Amino acid sequence: MASLVKRCWATGFSLRRRISAGSRDFADGKMTMSTCVDSSPRSRKTSPWLMLPPVIEDGGDTVYKFYNLSEDKEESFLRNSEVEMAEHDAKFVGSSHGWLALFNRRNNNHIFLYNPITGRHIKLPPIETLPGPKIKGVSKLILSSSPDDDTDECIAIMTFGQGDRLAFCHPCRSTQWTPIGELFYSDCHESYLIDEVVYAYGRAYEDFVYWGRLKLFTCITQFEIDLFSLSLCYPTCQLEDWDLSDPHSPIQITCSGGERGDRKRFGFEGDDEWIDQNLSLLDKCRRIPYLVYAEQQDQLFIVIRFVMDRVALDGSYVHIDEIPYDPISGRLLGDTYPYKTIGFCALKVYYRPVNGKEMVDEVSLVQGGSDSLDGLTMFIGMNHSFAVSSADFPNLKPNSIYFTDANRHASSIYGGHDIGIFDYANKTLSPCYCYPCVDDVKSLKRIAPPPMWFTPSLGN
């Protein structure tokens, strides 16, 4: 193995670990179970890693494995045995600033952060502190910064429950989660009944990202895009900024919006040839938006992922009318088909000051061609989405989107497999690491837990 953490048990454990991009060591890291003691040095920026499925060694120890893209090698870390119980059967729900976020529905809905490099474990407030339905789950969780770098100011934000509602906490200070945003719409069509209380499905919060310069979280709500007219629909799709520095007084700024049914056209010159050529196929795809903040340029992007929900072995789209029925249960066998990403389009979001607030002024479609993404390399998936300059990491492909799976359908025989690299300049897909390209449908199989991007030192 590339580098193995050595542990000795006395009053805690110590480790010495050389991060591949430099010669820095992490020494004498003290593990904490429920408190935040700044026990590890501040991180330094390194190349993004791809988190691989953990491996169980012969002795029963679990080893976390990562692929270092910049240096083309694997990194390995022995899991801290004192968090084995909390992590057993837990689901990964995020990766942010060098920390993994896990949710354990079977262990009292335990939510916690774990740093696989230092072995630190931070227990977050119970999900039961949130109001609303009894049926809860965590979809995605990110941080504003690493708790190691900014203990007092670190904020965690997540989507939870039916409809992907928003909540936040301060990992080192909060005893409960604070719900924010419009949890429910009273005029929604769908609803469900729990304890004789009707809860209406509201708009979903699709994604969120932390904007370092403004110290705000930016969120995008349920996404609708009309590819034929190249327009966004409001108010279903909105961008919201949130100042969450005060846990008792969160401040919302709706920075884009309009009346129901309003549309806002993208501001761009010319046509996008790739969209025009694939319009019929793209219109059949599920569209997943990601917010990507490029810190180097102080630029916000909306990156739209096009996913075919059902793919035949020859790569063609399977219409719902073509799905066979199970002769015993009578249900459609839709889960027997893999899904795959076929491409992306990116939008630049431009702001302007209005009455002391930053409001969206223009949303511009980024076209293909050389330097189409300004030389950036983007990373999206279950992680907090981010971009790095390819000039800093020559082994990364410039003007490309590295993506991992965001599948949430546990019942499917597939999942975790939707991994690859999309070259935005020439609109082509290629494989990442040892995983087959999504174009090779016959080689696709379930990967559990799904790989995701990990930034060992994204914090300042």
C-alpha positions as semicolon CSV with decimal commas, in nm:
position;residue;x (nm);y (nm);z (nm)
1;M;0,000;0,000;0,000
2;A;0,115;0,352;-0,076
3;S;0,118;0,495;0,275
4;L;-0,023;0,328;0,582
5;V;-0,116;0,513;0,896
6;K;0,062;0,368;1,199
7;R;-0,125;0,387;1,526
8;C;-0,023;0,326;1,884
9;W;-0,281;0,319;2,161
10;A;-0,201;0,485;2,494
11;T;-0,380;0,805;2,586
12;G;-0,496;0,831;2,228
13;F;-0,314;0,760;1,910
14;S;-0,039;0,927;1,717
15;L;0,022;0,920;1,351
16;R;0,273;1,039;1,106
17;R;0,147;1,073;0,756
18;R;0,312;1,229;0,457
19;I;0,062;1,389;0,221
20;S;0,165;1,311;-0,133
21;A;0,184;1,669;-0,262
22;G;0,435;1,782;-0,002
23;S;0,660;1,670;0,279
24;R;0,434;1,777;0,561
25;D;0,363;1,535;0,847
26;F;0,060;1,517;1,071
27;A;0,202;1,441;1,416
28;D;0,036;1,341;1,742
29;G;-0,324;1,378;1,625
30;K;-0,552;1,343;1,928
31;M;-0,882;1,178;1,847
32;T;-1,198;1,341;1,977
33;M;-1,536;1,170;1,985
34;S;-1,781;1,452;2,052
35;T;-1,569;1,760;2,105
36;C;-1,369;1,978;1,871
37;V;-1,010;2,011;1,981
38;D;-0,785;2,158;1,717
39;S;-0,553;1,860;1,726
40;S;-0,413;1,867;1,376
41;P;-0,220;2,133;1,189
42;R;-0,374;2,346;0,923
43;S;-0,397;2,173;0,591
44;R;-0,229;2,271;0,270
45;K;-0,369;2,241;-0,077
46;T;-0,309;1,920;-0,266
47;S;-0,451;1,749;-0,569
48;P;-0,806;1,611;-0,542
49;W;-0,830;1,242;-0,462
50;L;-1,090;0,988;-0,567
51;M;-1,222;0,795;-0,268
52;L;-1,243;0,425;-0,352
53;P;-1,451;0,160;-0,173
54;P;-1,286;0,067;0,160
55;V;-1,104;-0,265;0,184
56;I;-1,127;-0,519;0,469
57;E;-0,787;-0,665;0,553
58;D;-0,725;-1,023;0,667
59;G;-0,719;-0,916;1,032
60;G;-1,056;-0,747;1,000
61;D;-0,923;-0,390;0,989
62;T;-1,085;-0,150;0,743
63;V;-0,858;0,050;0,515
64;Y;-0,975;0,366;0,342
65;K;-0,832;0,389;-0,008
66;F;-0,793;0,692;-0,233
67;Y;-0,658;0,749;-0,581
68;N;-0,430;1,053;-0,603
69;L;-0,504;1,192;-0,949
70;S;-0,207;1,427;-0,966
71;E;0,052;1,164;-0,875
72;D;-0,129;0,864;-1,025
73;K;-0,104;0,646;-0,715
74;E;-0,315;0,509;-0,432
75;E;-0,317;0,642;-0,076
76;S;-0,430;0,420;0,214
77;F;-0,540;0,492;0,572
78;L;-0,634;0,250;0,847
79;R;-0,976;0,330;0,989
80;N;-0,981;0,430;1,353
81;S;-1,122;0,135;1,545
82;E;-1,292;0,362;1,800
83;V;-1,536;0,483;1,534
84;E;-1,609;0,137;1,393
85;M;-1,936;0,106;1,585
86;A;-2,065;0,449;1,484
87;E;-1,972;0,388;1,122
88;H;-2,111;0,036;1,094
89;D;-2,386;0,039;0,828
90;A;-2,346;0,416;0,790
91;K;-2,399;0,580;0,452
92;F;-2,160;0,838;0,306
93;V;-2,355;1,159;0,246
94;G;-2,078;1,403;0,168
95;S;-1,712;1,492;0,134
96;S;-1,595;1,842;0,216
97;H;-1,266;2,010;0,309
98;G;-1,091;1,687;0,402
99;W;-1,383;1,542;0,601
100;L;-1,629;1,266;0,521
101;A;-1,992;1,303;0,628
102;L;-2,179;0,988;0,732
103;F;-2,537;0,915;0,830
104;N;-2,632;0,600;1,020
105;R;-3,006;0,538;1,015
106;R;-2,963;0,211;1,208
107;N;-2,762;0,370;1,488
108;N;-3,005;0,633;1,624
109;N;-2,983;0,838;1,303
110;H;-2,627;0,928;1,397
111;I;-2,471;1,202;1,181
112;F;-2,098;1,255;1,211
113;L;-1,785;1,384;1,041
114;Y;-1,473;1,175;1,003
115;N;-1,125;1,277;0,890
116;P;-0,959;0,963;0,750
117;I;-0,614;1,124;0,757
118;T;-0,605;1,232;1,121
119;G;-0,864;0,988;1,257
120;R;-1,073;1,264;1,417
121;H;-1,445;1,203;1,465
122;I;-1,700;1,479;1,529
123;K;-2,054;1,390;1,624
124;L;-2,314;1,631;1,486
125;P;-2,650;1,713;1,649
126;P;-2,918;1,441;1,626
127;I;-3,149;1,464;1,328
128;E;-3,441;1,434;1,571
129;T;-3,381;1,799;1,665
130;L;-3,543;1,891;1,333
131;P;-3,919;1,951;1,305
132;G;-4,149;1,783;1,060
133;P;-4,220;1,428;0,951
134;K;-4,087;1,127;1,136
135;I;-3,946;0,984;0,814
136;K;-3,608;1,152;0,780
137;G;-3,288;1,094;0,592
138;V;-2,982;1,292;0,488
139;S;-2,918;1,343;0,118
140;K;-2,603;1,556;0,115
141;L;-2,388;1,747;0,365
142;I;-2,103;1,994;0,310
143;L;-1,891;2,229;0,523
144;S;-1,794;2,593;0,487
145;S;-1,440;2,507;0,598
146;S;-1,245;2,239;0,778
147;P;-1,310;2,225;1,155
148;D;-0,932;2,197;1,190
149;D;-0,876;2,529;1,017
150;D;-1,170;2,728;1,152
151;T;-1,312;2,567;1,463
152;D;-1,542;2,853;1,565
153;E;-1,671;2,949;1,221
154;C;-1,715;2,608;1,056
155;I;-2,074;2,557;0,937
156;A;-2,238;2,235;0,816
157;I;-2,538;2,250;0,583
158;M;-2,739;1,955;0,459
159;T;-3,049;1,851;0,268
160;F;-3,275;1,615;0,460
161;G;-3,611;1,442;0,460
162;Q;-3,885;1,433;0,202
163;G;-3,837;1,705;-0,055
164;D;-3,471;1,770;0,035
165;R;-3,520;2,051;0,284
166;L;-3,233;2,259;0,425
167;A;-3,082;2,266;0,772
168;F;-2,753;2,385;0,920
169;C;-2,547;2,368;1,237
170;H;-2,210;2,474;1,376
171;P;-2,031;2,139;1,428
172;C;-1,830;2,263;1,724
173;R;-2,099;2,472;1,892
174;S;-2,452;2,359;1,803
175;T;-2,667;2,117;1,997
176;Q;-2,939;2,106;1,733
177;W;-3,000;2,155;1,362
178;T;-3,170;2,474;1,244
179;P;-3,411;2,432;0,949
180;I;-3,407;2,709;0,690
181;G;-3,583;2,787;0,364
182;E;-3,941;2,727;0,267
183;L;-3,999;2,375;0,395
184;F;-4,337;2,326;0,234
185;Y;-4,564;2,490;-0,021
186;S;-4,933;2,488;0,066
187;D;-5,032;2,486;-0,302
188;C;-4,834;2,177;-0,402
189;H;-5,022;1,889;-0,561
190;E;-4,854;1,599;-0,379
191;S;-4,887;1,537;-0,007
192;Y;-4,854;1,263;0,251
193;L;-5,011;1,198;0,591
194;I;-4,823;1,133;0,914
195;D;-4,993;1,137;1,254
196;E;-5,300;1,297;1,090
197;V;-5,090;1,592;0,974
198;V;-5,073;1,663;0,602
199;Y;-4,732;1,765;0,471
200;A;-4,719;1,901;0,119
201;Y;-4,416;1,835;-0,095
202;G;-4,243;2,165;-0,153
203;R;-3,975;2,262;-0,397
204;A;-3,657;2,064;-0,348
205;Y;-3,319;2,216;-0,274
206;E;-3,104;2,059;-0,542
207;D;-2,753;2,169;-0,444
208;F;-2,554;2,422;-0,242
209;V;-2,202;2,559;-0,224
210;Y;-2,008;2,794;0,001
211;W;-1,901;3,127;-0,147
212;G;-1,578;3,212;0,033
213;R;-1,550;3,579;-0,061
214;L;-1,900;3,670;0,055
215;K;-1,908;3,409;0,335
216;L;-2,245;3,289;0,211
217;F;-2,400;2,957;0,116
218;T;-2,561;2,968;-0,228
219;C;-2,843;2,719;-0,291
220;I;-3,036;2,625;-0,603
221;T;-3,394;2,504;-0,577
222;Q;-3,584;2,252;-0,788
223;F;-3,445;2,282;-1,136
224;E;-3,636;2,326;-1,459
225;I;-3,477;2,407;-1,792
226;D;-3,645;2,430;-2,131
227;L;-3,384;2,315;-2,382
228;F;-3,592;2,418;-2,681
229;S;-3,619;2,782;-2,576
230;L;-3,300;2,778;-2,365
231;S;-3,474;2,923;-2,062
232;L;-3,497;2,872;-1,687
233;C;-3,836;2,859;-1,513
234;Y;-3,911;3,065;-1,201
235;P;-3,997;3,052;-0,920
236;T;-3,949;2,675;-0,924
237;C;-3,582;2,739;-0,995
238;Q;-3,427;3,003;-0,772
239;L;-3,086;3,092;-0,641
240;E;-3,075;3,180;-0,272
241;D;-2,786;3,315;-0,066
242;W;-2,775;3,239;0,307
243;D;-2,574;3,409;0,579
244;L;-2,556;3,142;0,850
245;S;-2,290;3,295;1,073
246;D;-2,546;3,347;1,351
247;P;-2,720;3,015;1,430
248;H;-3,009;3,201;1,592
249;S;-3,068;3,444;1,306
250;P;-3,006;3,300;0,957
251;I;-3,042;3,561;0,683
252;Q;-3,184;3,472;0,341
253;I;-3,124;3,668;0,023
254;T;-3,323;3,552;-0,280
255;C;-3,089;3,660;-0,555
256;S;-3,299;3,542;-0,850
257;G;-3,667;3,481;-0,896
258;G;-3,992;3,591;-1,051
259;E;-4,359;3,507;-1,074
260;R;-4,476;3,149;-1,130
261;G;-4,437;3,056;-1,496
262;D;-4,185;3,333;-1,567
263;R;-3,887;3,236;-1,778
264;K;-3,540;3,384;-1,797
265;R;-3,337;3,325;-2,111
266;F;-2,969;3,249;-2,096
267;G;-2,758;3,543;-2,209
268;F;-2,523;3,412;-2,479
269;E;-2,419;3,477;-2,835
270;G;-2,458;3,209;-3,101
271;D;-2,582;2,853;-3,065
272;D;-2,449;2,556;-2,874
273;E;-2,382;2,296;-3,140
274;W;-2,370;2,001;-2,898
275;I;-2,712;2,085;-2,749
276;D;-2,862;2,136;-3,094
277;Q;-2,727;1,805;-3,223
278;N;-2,846;1,608;-2,919
279;L;-3,163;1,798;-2,836
280;S;-3,401;1,504;-2,874
281;L;-3,190;1,276;-2,652
282;L;-3,116;1,545;-2,393
283;D;-3,486;1,618;-2,361
284;K;-3,537;1,258;-2,240
285;C;-3,264;1,290;-1,975
286;R;-3,285;1,367;-1,606
287;R;-3,115;1,702;-1,542
288;I;-2,917;1,738;-1,222
289;P;-2,781;2,084;-1,135
290;Y;-2,460;2,140;-0,939
291;L;-2,330;2,469;-0,805
292;V;-1,956;2,506;-0,859
293;Y;-1,766;2,795;-0,708
294;A;-1,429;2,871;-0,872
295;E;-1,242;3,044;-0,592
296;Q;-0,956;3,151;-0,819
297;Q;-1,190;3,357;-1,037
298;D;-1,462;3,431;-0,781
299;Q;-1,702;3,282;-1,035
300;L;-2,018;3,080;-0,972
301;F;-2,121;2,814;-1,224
302;I;-2,438;2,610;-1,262
303;V;-2,330;2,278;-1,411
304;I;-2,615;2,072;-1,555
305;R;-2,569;1,696;-1,576
306;F;-2,771;1,499;-1,831
307;V;-2,843;1,143;-1,719
308;M;-3,024;0,876;-1,919
309;D;-3,224;0,682;-1,659
310;R;-3,243;0,359;-1,860
311;V;-2,983;0,240;-2,109
312;A;-2,987;-0,073;-2,325
313;L;-2,673;-0,281;-2,378
314;D;-2,615;-0,108;-2,712
315;G;-2,620;0,232;-2,538
316;S;-2,960;0,338;-2,667
317;Y;-3,233;0,495;-2,456
318;V;-3,500;0,260;-2,319
319;H;-3,846;0,417;-2,322
320;I;-4,077;0,336;-2,032
321;D;-4,313;0,155;-2,271
322;E;-4,031;-0,087;-2,356
323;I;-3,969;-0,198;-1,995
324;P;-4,095;-0,552;-1,922
325;Y;-4,308;-0,643;-1,621
326;D;-4,215;-0,887;-1,347
327;P;-4,452;-1,183;-1,404
328;I;-4,482;-1,244;-1,028
329;S;-4,510;-0,896;-0,874
330;G;-4,646;-0,724;-1,181
331;R;-4,415;-0,426;-1,133
332;L;-4,201;-0,266;-1,400
333;L;-3,843;-0,393;-1,408
334;G;-3,693;-0,048;-1,457
335;D;-3,413;-0,109;-1,205
336;T;-3,268;-0,379;-1,429
337;Y;-3,132;-0,113;-1,664
338;P;-2,827;0,097;-1,584
339;Y;-2,832;0,474;-1,606
340;K;-2,549;0,683;-1,743
341;T;-2,434;1,041;-1,782
342;I;-2,413;1,150;-2,145
343;G;-2,284;1,504;-2,101
344;F;-2,295;1,842;-1,932
345;C;-2,359;2,206;-2,000
346;A;-2,226;2,487;-1,783
347;L;-2,374;2,828;-1,707
348;K;-2,188;3,126;-1,567
349;V;-2,381;3,329;-1,311
350;Y;-2,310;3,701;-1,304
351;Y;-2,413;3,925;-1,015
352;R;-2,469;4,297;-0,974
353;P;-2,533;4,504;-0,661
354;V;-2,897;4,605;-0,601
355;N;-2,982;4,803;-0,286
356;G;-2,678;4,667;-0,110
357;K;-2,742;4,305;-0,211
358;E;-2,581;4,088;-0,477
359;M;-2,851;3,991;-0,728
360;V;-2,826;3,771;-1,037
361;D;-2,785;3,990;-1,342
362;E;-2,722;3,733;-1,613
363;V;-2,695;3,358;-1,664
364;S;-2,469;3,283;-1,958
365;L;-2,426;2,950;-2,137
366;V;-2,063;2,839;-2,164
367;Q;-1,997;2,707;-2,512
368;G;-1,739;2,446;-2,611
369;G;-1,402;2,503;-2,771
370;S;-1,052;2,557;-2,640
371;D;-1,030;2,713;-2,295
372;S;-1,409;2,689;-2,270
373;L;-1,404;2,662;-1,889
374;D;-1,119;2,913;-1,857
375;G;-0,872;2,630;-1,802
376;L;-1,057;2,503;-1,495
377;T;-1,106;2,141;-1,397
378;M;-1,432;2,081;-1,210
379;F;-1,520;1,802;-0,965
380;I;-1,883;1,714;-0,895
381;G;-2,074;1,434;-0,722
382;M;-2,160;1,377;-0,356
383;N;-1,874;1,608;-0,260
384;H;-1,900;1,985;-0,228
385;S;-1,846;2,086;-0,590
386;F;-1,526;2,277;-0,664
387;A;-1,287;2,376;-0,940
388;V;-0,908;2,389;-0,959
389;S;-0,676;2,543;-1,213
390;S;-0,535;2,275;-1,441
391;A;-0,218;2,483;-1,461
392;D;-0,150;2,391;-1,097
393;F;-0,201;2,019;-1,165
394;P;-0,062;1,925;-1,509
395;N;-0,192;1,566;-1,484
396;L;-0,552;1,690;-1,475
397;K;-0,739;1,750;-1,798
398;P;-0,812;2,121;-1,849
399;N;-1,162;2,244;-1,937
400;S;-1,307;1,917;-1,812
401;I;-1,565;1,796;-1,561
402;Y;-1,466;1,501;-1,342
403;F;-1,784;1,338;-1,212
404;T;-1,883;1,062;-0,974
405;D;-2,218;0,899;-0,913
406;A;-2,492;1,071;-0,716
407;N;-2,738;0,781;-0,735
408;R;-2,977;0,756;-0,442
409;H;-3,177;0,452;-0,552
410;A;-3,065;0,180;-0,314
411;S;-3,303;-0,076;-0,465
412;S;-3,135;-0,068;-0,806
413;I;-2,899;-0,348;-0,906
414;Y;-2,678;-0,069;-1,040
415;G;-2,536;0,234;-0,863
416;G;-2,203;0,399;-0,796
417;H;-2,089;0,320;-1,150
418;D;-2,159;0,655;-1,317
419;I;-1,802;0,786;-1,311
420;G;-1,597;0,956;-1,578
421;I;-1,442;1,266;-1,731
422;F;-1,630;1,498;-1,966
423;D;-1,409;1,709;-2,190
424;Y;-1,612;2,027;-2,221
425;A;-1,404;2,157;-2,511
426;N;-1,481;1,872;-2,751
427;K;-1,783;1,720;-2,567
428;T;-1,637;1,372;-2,524
429;L;-1,644;1,121;-2,237
430;S;-1,348;0,919;-2,110
431;P;-1,295;0,678;-1,817
432;C;-1,149;0,780;-1,483
433;Y;-0,904;0,557;-1,294
434;C;-0,985;0,186;-1,339
435;Y;-1,359;0,229;-1,382
436;P;-1,509;0,159;-1,725
437;C;-1,631;0,448;-1,932
438;V;-2,003;0,500;-1,906
439;D;-2,020;0,431;-2,281
440;D;-1,917;0,069;-2,210
441;V;-2,261;-0,035;-2,083
442;K;-2,182;-0,407;-2,072
443;S;-1,905;-0,346;-1,816
444;L;-2,114;-0,136;-1,579
445;K;-2,184;-0,286;-1,236
446;R;-2,280;-0,169;-0,890
447;I;-2,004;-0,008;-0,681
448;A;-2,072;0,027;-0,308
449;P;-2,014;0,262;-0,149
450;P;-2,003;0,493;-0,451
451;P;-1,662;0,657;-0,511
452;M;-1,655;1,032;-0,449
453;W;-1,409;1,321;-0,461
454;F;-1,206;1,400;-0,153
455;T;-1,002;1,715;-0,091
456;P;-0,742;1,646;0,179
457;S;-0,640;2,009;0,202
458;L;-0,891;2,235;0,030
459;G;-0,915;2,454;0,339
460;N;-0,689;2,753;0,380
